[in-house]
């Protein structure tokens, strides 16, 4: 993702005229990339560049202070996020004049704008001109610079405003579908599941007959396959060549897996209290058929059917390597 974002930065700052560019930066390791793209200060003078720098980025505090100074010296407007909330969303927005119209382009991601980790982490990016998502991104940037929370967004779900309530609503919807005899199911890929209230809701959904597959690379406090509590929940983890970092949230929504009715989101957030209540996070709906297909028909099946790197969480809280006759399929080389 790093090289693509660098090129996106380059186009926005160096080439495109009459442009307003906004970006939320949580990782100081983008310093070299940003310095390279804005070294010609005359390019910035004909544009508006707004950067949200998260000074509370773990292990990157010093780098981010340096990055802020570099951006300010180049003429960019720098804001430092919010005092009580860490900015963890990965968003950037370009608004430029094309003819007589203002046109916006948004990038929404699951990983940091970080050229080094981009080589070893798996993440997802969405580039879009969807007017509703671009408008939502603009509202988030207004929130980060004015501290006025958006009352209602078009498509995007954000923390701490609505992500918890949205997750509960989506799980409740799958439970109701199961009770009414419709297709139901939940497929989530994330880095950690810790939040007690969401875990209890997963147990409730399991008892209602909802099949749940959680692909959790790191800590998972949920106990799967416990009789009378979580018999319909499977938890797996893929530990291999790359660090699984992308977040995917899929809900059956009365349809079989991979059907058009499925609701598909990518996100910057895991299911942890800090992500749901104490950070600015973004959940982005995937509605474009091609992009949805990449997640539903390629990414998730590869993760589910991996026979080389998959570990399964047992009901006693221990992981065991899943045993397959054929160990040749690897999601990281697929």
LUMLO-642680 format. One record per residue (C-alpha): residue in one letter; x, y, z. Coordinates in steps of 0.5 Angstrom, whole numbers, padded with zeros to 4 digits, always signed. Each point is the difference from the previous one (the first is absolute). Layout:
N
aXYZ/...
//
This chain:
334
x+0000+0000+0000/x+0006+0005+0001/x+0002+0001-0007/x-0007+0001-0002/x-0001+0005+0005/x+0006+0004-0001/x-0002+0000-0007/x-0007+0003+0002/x+0004+0005+0004/x+0004+0002-0005/x-0005+0001-0005/x-0004+0004+0005/x+0005+0005+0002/x+0005+0000-0006/x-0004+0000-0006/x-0008+0001+0001/x-0001+0008+0000/x-0006+0003+0004/x+0000-0005+0005/x-0002-0001+0007/x+0004-0006+0003/x-0002-0003+0007/x+0003-0006+0004/x+0000-0003+0006/x+0007-0003+0002/x+0001-0004+0006/x+0007-0003-0002/x+0007+0004+0001/x+0003-0005-0005/x-0003+0004-0006/x+0005+0006+0001/x+0004-0002-0006/x-0006-0001-0004/x-0003+0006+0002/x+0006+0004-0001/x+0002-0002-0007/x-0007+0002-0002/x+0000+0007+0003/x+0007+0002-0001/x-0002+0005-0005/x-0004+0005+0004/x-0002+0004-0006/x-0005-0006-0001/x-0003+0001+0006/x-0001+0007-0001/x-0005-0001-0005/x-0004-0005+0004/x-0003-0001+0007/x+0003-0006+0004/x-0002-0002+0007/x+0003-0006+0004/x-0003-0003+0006/x+0006-0002+0004/x-0001-0005+0006/x+0005+0002+0005/x-0002-0006+0004/x+0002-0005-0005/x+0004-0006+0004/x+0007+0000-0001/x+0000+0006-0005/x-0001+0006+0004/x+0006+0003-0001/x+0000-0002-0008/x-0007+0003+0000/x+0002+0007+0003/x+0006+0000-0005/x-0005-0001-0006/x-0005+0005+0003/x+0006+0005-0001/x+0002-0002-0007/x-0007+0001-0002/x-0001+0007+0003/x+0007+0002-0003/x-0003-0002-0007/x-0006+0004+0001/x-0005-0005+0002/x-0005+0001+0006/x+0001-0005+0005/x-0005-0002+0006/x+0001-0005+0005/x-0006-0003+0001/x-0004-0001+0006/x+0002+0001+0008/x-0004-0006+0002/x-0001-0004-0006/x+0006-0004-0004/x-0001+0001-0007/x+0001-0007-0003/x-0004+0000-0007/x+0004+0000-0006/x-0004+0005-0005/x+0003+0005-0005/x-0005+0005-0004/x+0002+0004-0007/x-0005+0005-0002/x+0002+0004-0007/x-0003+0004-0005/x-0002-0004-0006/x-0003+0005-0005/x-0005+0004+0004/x-0001-0006+0005/x+0003-0002+0006/x+0002-0007+0000/x+0002-0004+0006/x+0004-0007+0000/x+0001-0004+0007/x+0005-0005+0002/x-0003-0004+0006/x+0005-0006+0003/x+0001-0005+0005/x+0007+0002+0001/x+0005+0006+0002/x+0003+0004-0005/x+0006-0004+0001/x+0005-0002-0006/x+0004-0005+0004/x-0006-0004+0004/x-0003+0000-0007/x+0005-0005-0002/x-0002-0005+0005/x-0007+0002+0002/x-0006-0002-0003/x-0005+0005-0001/x-0006+0003-0004/x-0001+0007-0004/x-0006+0003-0003/x+0001+0005-0005/x-0007+0003-0002/x-0003+0006-0003/x-0007-0002+0004/x-0003+0007+0002/x-0003-0003+0006/x+0007-0003+0003/x+0004+0006-0003/x-0005+0005+0004/x+0000-0005+0006/x+0008+0001+0000/x-0001+0007+0000/x-0004+0000+0006/x+0005-0004+0004/x+0005+0005-0002/x-0004+0006+0002/x-0001-0004+0007/x+0007-0001+0001/x+0002+0008-0002/x-0006+0003+0004/x-0002-0005+0005/x-0007+0000-0002/x-0003-0007-0001/x-0004-0002-0006/x-0007-0001+0002/x-0001-0005-0006/x+0004-0003-0006/x-0002-0003-0006/x+0003-0006-0001/x+0006+0000+0005/x+0000-0003+0007/x+0005+0003+0005/x+0002-0001+0007/x-0001+0003+0005/x-0007+0002-0002/x-0003-0006-0003/x+0004-0006-0001/x-0002-0004+0006/x-0007+0001-0001/x+0000-0001-0007/x+0004-0007+0001/x-0006-0002+0005/x-0005+0002-0005/x+0003-0004-0005/x+0001-0006+0004/x-0007+0001+0003/x-0003+0000-0008/x+0004-0007-0001/x-0003-0003+0006/x-0007+0002-0002/x+0001-0002-0007/x+0002-0007+0003/x-0006+0000+0004/x-0005+0001-0006/x+0003-0005-0004/x+0005+0004-0005/x+0007-0001-0001/x+0005+0003+0005/x+0007+0000+0002/x+0006+0005+0002/x+0007+0000-0003/x+0005+0004+0003/x+0007+0001-0001/x+0004+0004+0006/x+0006+0001+0004/x-0003-0001+0007/x-0007-0001+0003/x+0000+0002+0007/x-0006+0004+0001/x-0005-0004+0006/x-0006+0003-0003/x+0001-0002-0007/x+0002-0007+0002/x-0006-0001+0004/x-0004+0002-0006/x+0004-0005-0004/x-0002-0005+0005/x-0007+0002-0001/x+0000+0000-0007/x+0003-0007+0000/x-0006-0003+0004/x-0005+0003-0004/x+0003-0004-0006/x+0005+0005-0003/x+0006-0003-0003/x+0006+0004+0001/x+0007+0000-0002/x+0005+0004+0003/x+0007+0001-0003/x+0004+0003+0005/x+0008+0001+0000/x+0001+0002+0007/x-0004+0000+0007/x-0006-0003+0000/x-0004+0000+0006/x-0006-0004-0002/x+0000-0008+0001/x-0003-0003-0006/x-0004-0007-0001/x-0002+0000+0007/x-0007-0004+0001/x-0006+0004+0002/x+0004+0007-0001/x+0004+0000-0007/x-0001-0007-0004/x-0001+0004-0006/x+0007+0005+0000/x+0006-0002-0003/x+0007+0004+0001/x+0006-0001-0004/x+0006+0004-0001/x+0005+0000-0006/x+0008+0000+0003/x+0004+0000-0006/x+0005+0004-0005/x-0004+0007+0001/x-0003+0003+0006/x-0008+0000-0001/x-0002+0007+0001/x-0006+0002-0004/x-0007+0000+0003/x-0006-0003-0003/x-0007+0000+0002/x-0006-0004-0004/x-0007-0001+0002/x-0004-0005-0004/x-0006+0004+0000/x-0005-0005-0002/x+0004-0003-0005/x+0005-0006-0001/x+0008+0002+0001/x+0002+0004-0006/x-0007+0002-0003/x-0002+0007-0002/x-0004+0001+0007/x+0007-0001+0004/x+0002+0007+0004/x+0007+0001-0001/x+0005+0005+0004/x+0007+0001+0001/x+0002+0004+0006/x+0006+0002+0004/x-0003-0002+0006/x+0001-0007+0004/x-0005-0002+0005/x+0003+0003+0006/x-0003+0005+0005/x+0006+0005-0002/x-0002+0000-0008/x-0008+0000+0002/x+0000+0005+0005/x+0007+0004+0001/x+0002+0001-0007/x-0002+0003-0007/x-0001-0006-0005/x-0004-0001-0006/x-0004-0006-0003/x+0000+0001-0008/x-0006-0004-0004/x+0002-0003-0006/x-0005+0000-0005/x+0004+0000-0007/x-0001-0007-0003/x+0007-0001-0002/x+0002+0002+0007/x-0005-0004+0004/x+0002-0006-0004/x+0007+0001+0001/x-0001-0001+0008/x-0006-0005-0001/x+0003-0004-0005/x+0007+0000+0001/x+0003+0003+0006/x-0005-0004+0005/x+0000-0006-0003/x+0007+0000+0000/x+0001+0001+0007/x-0006-0005+0002/x+0003-0006-0005/x+0008+0001+0002/x+0003-0006+0002/x+0007+0002+0002/x-0001+0005+0005/x-0006+0000+0003/x-0001-0001+0008/x-0007-0002+0003/x-0002+0003+0007/x-0002-0005+0004/x-0006+0000+0006/x+0006+0000+0005/x+0003+0006-0002/x+0006-0004-0004/x+0002+0001-0007/x+0001-0007-0004/x+0003+0000-0007/x-0006-0003-0005/x+0002-0006-0003/x-0001-0001-0007/x+0002-0006-0005/x+0002+0005-0005/x+0004+0006+0003/x+0002+0003-0007/x-0006+0006+0000/x+0003+0007+0003/x-0004+0006+0000/x+0007+0004+0000/x+0002-0003-0006/x-0007+0000-0004/
//
